[in-house]
């Protein structure tokens, strides 16, 4: 997943940039020294001992990579909860309506309110994570969500169901804000894009599991099937409990707490070169000193966000804007109400509707891996172009199909195809990348709160769309609603072109300094030399 650098590294013609390769040259010089004896005679490196040493070094590197990937996976487990809730509610709402006799308006509120309520967790999550740490905020998110899920599974009435929804939404708000921040702060720059997209992978996995749960339990009695569907979502908490004994605290948070040695210990587990660790630690300490200086001046973080400098304003526009566009193009409405879409296309029967949603969940999950493997190779911006343009075309074609080809076998097939293509293009780009970008671009002193603000924008947008989808579809038809989504998606292409810079290969501190200078990162980015150094193949 980390990828490999090519055997040759290009040399820039601009002499002023030659210092960027100084560490690589130093590294090569150290190699030369290792292969030279006291009389400056070349030594033969092809001994069995040398080969064993090379193997040992490679094994250490592999162990470190596995450790970082394991941390990213465990930190992303909360995202399974969000995805599962989204997927399972699309089918459970059918049986909740039959069992509790709720109205169409109550259905919209039940589905959409989770996103609105999650803003409570997102707003509070930044401050909480700065106080108790990134790791324990992840644990808190799990506890709060699971409490809500248990209440929903046992709810005897719509009112109690909404209480469980309140707790679940708050827990989701914590989780979706903190996971990308934690992963971004613990990951090497060269792999940060892939690792920070892990939460989106697990959201998609959760959605797929929710769809499968709907299909498997749909044959049970109406009074119990939806309760089992919701109750199964408690299971991931068991794995997260074990994860808390494995994952470390964020080294950047530890530096903010002046726990320098602990931060260095964590960095030593993620980098195989002590020189690189010291350089990374120095960069983080510099960023932390800026943050602590601001605290000394008693300049509140939220005051700085509400009255931003030009650089912070650019960051907020980029981070919050991409979060909102991710949702207002209708992705959550597509996932939550996919049975409604397919019913409008002409599919009859609950089992057939739920089976079609499994195909959507499978597609959405599979294509997220395309983004994971390409995000640190092609970069953020090219994938965003592919994603937003592809979604625009898919949404327009879905609108045309539902409007003119509904209730026909050919139209049903096209509707499933275009829904699947829409979620596929979403998963390839704007789905995971919006979380990557919003967790990368903010300075350390603002990162948790600003990321939380972006998550609030995402959740509010999702809630508004989900709580108005049925009403809007009744007013302008389902096909008309998706035409509106296609127009919004077209606007997101313009936003990506004008407001989103390329951040591939840059350390978090470098990205911050570039925004401070008012410079946009180069398209395609440059490999961060510190991380390249760790991956250079020794010949």
C-alpha positions in Angstrom: 0.0 0.0 0.0 2.8 2.3 0.7 4.1 1.8 -2.8 7.7 1.9 -3.9 9.8 4.6 -5.3 11.4 4.0 -8.6 15.0 3.2 -8.7 16.0 6.6 -10.0 15.1 9.9 -8.5 15.0 12.8 -11.0 17.5 15.7 -10.5 16.0 19.2 -10.8 17.8 21.6 -13.1 17.2 24.5 -10.8 20.2 24.8 -8.7 18.3 26.6 -5.9 16.3 23.4 -5.3 19.3 21.1 -5.0 19.1 21.3 -1.1 15.9 19.2 -1.3 18.0 16.2 -2.2 20.7 16.9 0.4 19.4 14.2 2.7 19.3 11.6 -0.1 22.9 12.5 -0.9 23.9 12.3 2.7 22.2 8.9 2.9 24.2 7.8 -0.2 27.4 9.1 1.4 26.7 7.1 4.5 26.2 4.0 2.3 29.6 4.7 0.7 31.3 5.0 4.2 29.7 1.7 5.2 31.3 0.0 2.1 34.8 1.5 2.7 37.5 0.4 5.2 40.0 2.5 7.0 42.4 2.5 4.0 39.6 3.9 1.7 39.5 0.6 -0.1 36.1 -0.6 -1.3 34.7 -3.5 0.6 32.8 -6.4 -1.0 29.2 -6.1 0.2 28.1 -9.5 -1.0 28.9 -11.5 2.2 26.3 -13.7 4.0 26.4 -11.4 7.0 25.7 -8.3 4.9 22.8 -10.0 3.2 21.4 -11.0 6.6 21.7 -7.4 7.7 19.8 -6.2 4.6 17.1 -8.8 5.3 16.9 -7.6 8.9 16.6 -4.0 7.9 13.8 -4.9 5.4 12.0 -6.9 8.1 12.1 -3.9 10.4 10.7 -1.6 7.7 7.9 -4.1 7.0 7.0 -4.4 10.7 6.8 -0.6 10.9 4.6 -0.4 7.9 2.3 -3.1 9.3 2.2 -1.2 12.6 1.1 2.0 11.0 -1.5 0.2 8.8 -2.8 -1.6 11.9 -3.2 1.7 13.8 -5.1 3.2 10.8 -7.4 0.1 10.6 -8.2 0.2 14.4 -8.8 3.9 14.4 -11.2 3.5 11.5 -13.4 0.9 13.2 -15.8 3.6 14.4 -16.5 4.4 10.7 -18.0 0.9 10.4 -20.7 2.0 12.8 -21.6 5.0 10.7 -21.6 3.0 7.5 -23.7 0.2 9.0 -26.3 2.6 10.3 -26.6 4.3 6.9 -26.9 0.9 5.1 -29.2 -0.8 7.6 -31.6 2.1 8.0 -32.4 2.1 4.3 -34.1 -1.3 4.8 -35.0 -1.1 8.4 -37.1 2.0 7.8 -39.5 -0.1 5.7 -40.3 -2.4 8.6 -40.2 0.3 11.3 -42.9 2.1 9.3 -45.0 -1.1 9.3 -44.4 -1.9 13.0 -44.6 1.5 14.6 -47.0 3.0 12.0 -45.0 6.2 11.5 -45.7 8.8 8.9 -43.6 9.8 5.8 -42.5 12.9 7.6 -41.4 10.9 10.6 -39.5 8.6 8.3 -37.6 11.5 6.9 -36.8 12.9 10.4 -35.7 9.4 11.6 -33.3 8.9 8.7 -32.0 12.5 8.4 -31.8 13.5 12.1 -28.7 11.3 12.7 -26.7 13.5 10.5 -27.9 16.7 12.1 -27.4 15.3 15.6 -23.8 14.2 14.7 -22.8 17.9 14.6 -23.0 17.9 18.4 -20.3 15.3 18.5 -18.3 17.0 15.7 -18.4 20.4 17.4 -17.5 19.0 20.8 -15.0 16.4 19.4 -12.3 18.9 18.6 -12.1 20.3 22.1 -12.5 16.9 23.7 -9.7 15.4 21.6 -7.4 18.3 22.5 -8.1 17.6 26.2 -8.1 13.8 26.6 -6.2 12.9 23.4 -7.1 11.5 20.0 -7.0 7.9 21.1 -9.5 8.2 24.0 -11.8 10.4 21.9 -12.1 7.4 19.5 -13.1 5.2 22.5 -15.6 7.8 23.7 -17.2 7.9 20.3 -17.7 4.1 20.3 -19.2 4.1 23.8 -21.7 6.8 23.0 -22.7 5.3 19.7 -23.2 1.8 21.1 -25.4 3.1 23.8 -27.6 4.7 21.2 -27.7 1.6 19.1 -28.8 -0.5 22.0 -31.6 1.9 22.8 -32.8 1.9 19.2 -32.8 -1.9 19.1 -35.0 -2.1 22.2 -37.2 0.9 21.5 -40.9 0.3 22.1 -42.0 3.6 20.4 -41.0 6.2 18.0 -40.1 8.6 20.8 -37.6 6.2 22.4 -36.2 5.4 19.0 -35.4 9.1 18.6 -33.6 9.1 21.9 -31.3 6.3 20.7 -30.9 8.2 17.5 -29.7 11.2 19.5 -26.9 9.3 21.2 -25.9 7.4 18.0 -25.7 10.7 16.1 -23.5 12.2 18.8 -21.1 9.2 18.8 -20.9 9.3 15.0 -20.0 13.0 15.2 -17.1 12.2 17.5 -15.9 9.3 15.3 -16.0 10.9 11.8 -14.1 14.0 13.1 -11.3 12.3 15.0 -10.4 9.2 12.9 -9.0 11.2 9.9 -7.2 13.6 12.3 -5.6 10.8 14.2 -4.5 8.9 11.1 -3.1 12.0 9.4 -1.0 12.8 12.5 0.5 9.4 12.9 1.1 8.5 9.2 4.3 9.2 7.1 3.7 11.8 4.4 4.3 9.4 1.5 1.4 7.2 2.7 -0.8 9.6 4.5 -3.3 9.9 1.6 -3.9 6.1 1.5 -4.1 5.7 5.2 -6.3 8.7 5.9 -8.8 7.3 3.4 -9.2 4.2 5.6 -12.2 5.6 7.5 -14.0 5.9 4.1 -13.2 2.3 3.4 -14.7 1.2 6.6 -17.8 3.4 6.1 -18.4 1.6 2.8 -17.8 -1.7 4.4 -20.3 -0.8 7.0 -22.8 0.2 4.4 -22.4 -3.1 2.6 -22.8 -5.0 5.9 -26.0 -3.0 6.6 -27.4 -3.9 3.2 -26.6 -7.6 3.7 -28.2 -7.5 7.2 -31.3 -6.0 5.7 -31.6 -8.8 3.1 -30.7 -11.6 5.6 -33.2 -10.6 8.3 -36.0 -9.3 6.1 -37.8 -12.6 6.3 -38.2 -12.5 10.1 -41.4 -11.1 11.7 -41.9 -7.4 11.3 -41.8 -6.7 15.0 -38.3 -8.2 15.5 -36.5 -8.0 12.2 -35.6 -4.3 12.2 -34.5 -4.6 15.9 -32.1 -7.3 15.1 -30.8 -5.3 12.1 -30.1 -2.3 14.3 -28.7 -4.5 17.2 -26.1 -6.2 15.1 -24.3 -2.8 14.7 -23.1 -3.2 18.3 -20.6 -5.9 17.4 -17.7 -3.7 16.2 -17.3 -2.3 19.7 -15.7 -5.6 20.8 -12.9 -5.2 18.2 -12.4 -1.5 19.1 -12.0 -2.5 22.8 -9.0 -4.7 21.9 -7.7 -1.9 19.5 -7.3 0.6 22.4 -4.5 -1.7 23.9 -2.6 -1.6 20.6 -2.8 1.9 19.0 -0.6 4.7 20.5 -1.5 8.3 21.1 -0.9 10.8 18.3 2.7 12.1 18.5 1.5 15.6 17.6 -0.9 15.6 20.5 1.8 14.4 22.8 4.1 17.2 21.8 1.2 19.7 22.4 1.1 18.3 26.0 4.9 18.6 26.2 5.4 14.8 26.4 8.3 14.9 24.0 9.9 11.5 24.8 6.6 9.7 24.5 6.1 11.4 21.1 9.6 10.3 20.0 8.8 6.7 21.1 5.7 6.7 18.9 7.6 8.2 15.9 10.3 5.5 16.3 7.6 2.9 15.7 6.5 4.6 12.4 9.9 5.6 10.9 13.0 3.3 10.6 15.6 6.1 10.6 16.4 8.0 13.8 17.6 11.0 11.9 14.2 11.2 10.2 12.5 10.8 13.6 14.4 13.8 15.0 13.6 15.9 12.0 9.9 15.1 12.2 9.9 15.8 15.9 11.6 19.1 15.3 8.9 20.1 12.8 6.1 19.1 15.1 7.7 21.0 18.0 8.0 24.1 15.9 4.3 23.9 14.9 3.4 23.2 18.6 5.4 26.3 19.7 3.4 28.4 17.3 0.2 27.0 18.8 1.4 27.4 22.4 2.4 31.0 21.6 -1.1 31.7 20.5 -2.4 30.2 23.7 0.0 32.4 25.7 -1.5 35.4 23.9 -4.9 34.1 24.9 -6.1 34.0 21.4 -9.0 31.5 21.4 -9.0 28.9 18.7 -12.6 29.5 17.8 -12.0 33.3 17.7 -9.3 32.7 15.1 -11.6 30.4 13.1 -14.5 32.9 13.2 -12.2 35.8 12.4 -9.6 34.1 10.2 -6.5 35.5 8.5 -6.4 35.2 4.7 -4.5 31.9 4.9 -6.9 30.4 7.4 -9.8 31.6 5.3 -8.4 29.8 2.3 -8.1 26.6 4.4 -11.6 26.9 5.7 -13.1 27.4 2.2 -11.2 24.4 0.9 -11.8 22.1 3.9 -15.5 23.0 4.7 -16.4 23.5 1.0 -15.3 20.0 -0.1 -17.1 18.5 2.9 -20.4 20.2 1.9 -20.1 19.3 -1.8 -19.5 15.7 -0.9 -23.0 15.6 0.6 -25.2 18.0 -1.3 -24.6 16.0 -4.5 -26.9 13.5 -2.9 -24.8 10.5 -2.0 -26.4 9.9 1.4 -29.9 10.2 -0.2 -28.8 7.7 -2.8 -27.7 5.2 -0.1 -30.5 5.8 2.4 -33.3 5.8 -0.1 -31.9 3.3 -2.7 -35.0 1.1 -2.2 -37.2 4.1 -3.0 -35.1 4.8 -6.2 -35.4 1.2 -7.4 -39.1 1.1 -6.6 -39.6 4.2 -8.7 -37.6 2.4 -11.5 -40.1 -0.5 -11.4 -38.8 -3.1 -9.0 -41.5 -4.8 -6.9 -41.3 -6.6 -3.6 -39.1 -5.9 -0.5 -36.7 -8.8 -1.1 -35.9 -7.7 -4.7 -35.5 -4.1 -3.5 -33.1 -5.1 -0.8 -31.2 -7.5 -3.1 -30.6 -4.6 -5.5 -29.2 -2.4 -2.7 -26.6 -5.1 -1.9 -25.2 -4.6 -5.4 -24.9 -0.9 -4.7 -23.1 -1.5 -1.4 -20.7 -4.0 -3.0 -19.9 -1.5 -5.8 -19.3 1.3 -3.4 -17.0 -0.8 -1.2 -14.9 -2.3 -4.0 -14.2 1.1 -5.7 -12.9 2.7 -2.6 -9.8 0.5 -2.9 -9.1 2.1 -6.3 -8.8 5.5 -4.4 -6.6 3.9 -1.7 -4.1 2.6 -4.3 -4.1 5.7 -6.5 -4.4 8.6 -4.0 -0.6 8.8 -3.3 0.3 8.0 -6.9 -1.9 10.2 -9.0 -2.6 12.7 -6.3 -5.8 14.2 -4.8 -6.8 16.6 -7.5 -6.8 14.2 -10.6 -9.0 11.8 -8.7 -11.3 14.6 -7.6 -11.7 15.5 -11.3 -12.5 11.9 -12.3 -14.9 11.6 -9.4 -16.9 14.8 -9.7 -17.2 14.6 -13.5 -18.2 10.9 -13.4 -20.8 11.6 -10.7 -22.3 14.4 -12.8 -22.7 12.2 -15.8 -24.1 9.3 -13.8 -26.6 11.5 -11.9 -27.9 13.1 -15.1 -28.3 9.6 -16.8 -30.1 8.3 -13.7 -32.5 11.3 -13.9 -33.2 10.6 -17.6 -33.8 6.9 -16.9 -36.2 7.4 -14.0 -38.1 10.1 -15.9 -38.5 8.4 -19.3 -37.7 4.7 -18.9 -39.4 3.8 -15.6 -41.4 0.6 -15.2 -39.5 -1.0 -18.1 -37.1 -4.0 -17.7 -34.5 -2.1 -19.7 -35.0 1.0 -17.5 -34.7 -1.0 -14.3 -31.3 -2.3 -15.5 -30.1 1.2 -16.4 -31.3 2.6 -13.1 -29.2 0.0 -11.2 -26.3 0.6 -13.5 -26.3 4.4 -13.0 -26.8 4.2 -9.2 -23.8 1.9 -9.0 -21.7 4.1 -11.3 -22.6 7.1 -9.2 -21.4 5.5 -5.9 -18.4 4.1 -7.7 -17.2 7.5 -8.9 -18.0 8.9 -5.4 -15.8 6.2 -3.8 -12.9 6.8 -6.3 -12.5 10.4 -5.4 -14.6 12.9 -3.4 -15.7 10.3 -0.9 -12.4 9.5 0.8 -10.4 12.5 -0.5 -12.6 15.1 1.2 -11.6 13.6 4.6 -7.9 13.4 3.5 -7.8 17.1 2.4 -9.7 18.4 5.4 -7.4 16.6 7.8 -4.2 17.8 6.1 -4.6 21.5 5.4 -5.2 23.0 8.9 -2.4 24.1 11.2 -1.8 22.0 14.3 -3.4 24.5 16.7 -6.6 24.5 14.7 -6.6 21.0 13.2 -9.1 19.3 15.6 -11.6 22.2 15.8 -11.4 23.1 12.1 -11.8 19.4 11.0 -14.7 19.2 13.4 -16.3 22.3 11.7 -15.9 20.6 8.3 -17.5 17.5 9.7 -20.4 19.6 10.9 -20.8 21.0 7.4 -20.9 17.5 6.0 -23.4 16.2 8.5 -25.7 19.2 8.3 -25.7 19.0 4.5 -26.4 15.2 4.7 -29.2 15.8 7.2 -30.9 18.5 5.1 -30.7 16.3 1.9 -32.0 13.2 3.7 -34.8 15.0 5.6 -36.1 16.6 2.4 -35.6 13.8 -0.2 -39.1 12.2 0.0 -40.8 15.5 0.1 -38.8 16.9 -2.8 -39.3 13.7 -4.8 -43.0 13.9 -4.3 -42.9 17.5 -5.5 -40.7 17.2 -8.6 -40.4 13.4 -9.0 -37.5 11.2 -8.2 -36.0 11.8 -11.6 -36.3 15.6 -11.2 -34.5 15.4 -7.8 -31.6 13.6 -9.3 -31.4 16.1 -12.1 -31.0 18.7 -9.4 -28.2 16.6 -7.8 -26.4 16.5 -11.2 -26.4 20.3 -11.4 -24.9 20.5 -7.9 -22.3 17.9 -8.9 -21.3 19.9 -11.9 -20.7 22.9 -9.6 -18.4 20.7 -7.5 -16.2 20.3 -10.5 -15.7 24.0 -10.7 -15.0 24.1 -6.9 -12.3 21.5 -7.2 -10.7 23.4 -10.0 -10.6 26.7 -8.3 -10.3 26.0 -4.5 -8.6 22.6 -3.9 -4.8 22.4 -4.1 -2.7 19.3 -4.6 -1.3 18.1 -1.2 0.3 14.8 -2.3 3.7 14.1 -0.8 3.9 17.1 1.5 4.2 16.9 5.3 1.5 18.5 7.4 3.8 21.3 8.5 4.9 22.0 4.9 1.2 22.3 3.8 0.6 24.8 6.6 3.6 26.9 5.6 2.5 27.0 1.9 -1.0 28.2 2.8 0.6 30.8 5.1 2.6 32.1 2.1 -0.5 32.1 0.0 1.0 29.5 -2.4 -0.9 26.7 -4.0 0.8 23.4 -4.0 2.0 22.2 -7.4 -0.3 19.8 -9.2 1.0 16.3 -8.6 3.1 17.4 -5.6 6.6 16.4 -4.8 7.8 13.4 -2.8 8.6 14.5 0.8 12.3 13.7 1.0 12.1 12.5 4.6 9.7 9.8 3.7 11.4 9.0 0.4 14.6 8.5 2.4 12.9 5.7 4.4 11.8 3.9 1.2 14.9 4.1 -1.0 16.0 0.7 -2.0 19.6 0.0 -1.0 21.5 -1.7 -3.8 
